[in-house]
């Protein structure tokens, strides 16, 4: 990915985070460091093994076999995991699906962005 595209994405994310988390001082304080670190090529190389783990992990067969209750907690503003498609898949394929809760004002990190 070209560095200019990475910087543009980080800039957009920083603007979103400032708007979204303006009331959380700790998040705002760490934002500049986060963006600086993600722009560092060695940081991006360190992240690659995580991507390989994520793309190599497929828990769908396990979910299809699960009979005990599985509860789904998602943020309504989650841009990482598309919750409407995720919920649809679980409803069709997971016999153990229990309660589903969408926290409309939360993003991907549900518990830190909408702890109440």
Secondary structure, 3 states (H helix, E strand, C coil): CCHHHHHHHHHHHHHHHHHHCCCCHHHHHHHHHHHHHHHCHHHHHHHHHHHHHHHHCCCHHHHHHCCCCEEEEEECCCCCCCHHHHHHHHHHHCCCEEEEEEECCCCCCHHHHCCC
